[in-house]
Amino acid sequence: MIVHRCTWYYCASGQSFAKKISFETPVTASKVREVLKRTLGLVSVEIWSH
């Protein structure tokens, strides 16, 4: 199932707490991973929709 959300939480490997990332329009998990990789250089990351 493809989920579109405006608010997502992510936790990179080695981090203890999740951080929030928000978008103006709903996006999918793959778009969130793409943005995190491009902007923060995070490759290995867990994400959750909210």
N, C-alpha and C positions, 0 to 999 in steps of 0.2 A: 504494500500500500504506500502510495506517495503522499507525504504530508507536506503541506505548505503552511508555514508559520512566520510571523514577524519577529518573534523573540525566541532565541536559542541560547542554550548554555553549553559551554565547552570546557574541557579539562585536558590539558596537554599531559603527556607522560611525565611523571615526577612532580606534578602539582598536587597539592592537598585539597584545594578548593576550586570549585567551578567558577567561571566568569561568564558574564552575560554579554551577548551581542544582539543588537536589534537592527531591523531593516524597516524601511518605510512601506514596502510592499511584501507580501508573503513570498518566501523562498523555500526551496527544497533543501534537504540535507547536503546534497552534492554541491549546491551553490554555496552553502555555508563553508564546507570544506575547501572549496576553491578560493573563497575570500580569505579564510584564515591562512591558507598556504601562501597566497600572494602578499598579504599585508603583514603578517607576523612571522612567516616562515615556518609555521607549524605543519608538520607532515603527519605525525602520529598524534591524533587527537580524538577524544570521545565527545560526542555531541548529543544533546537532548533537546527536544522541542518543548515549548511551554505555551 
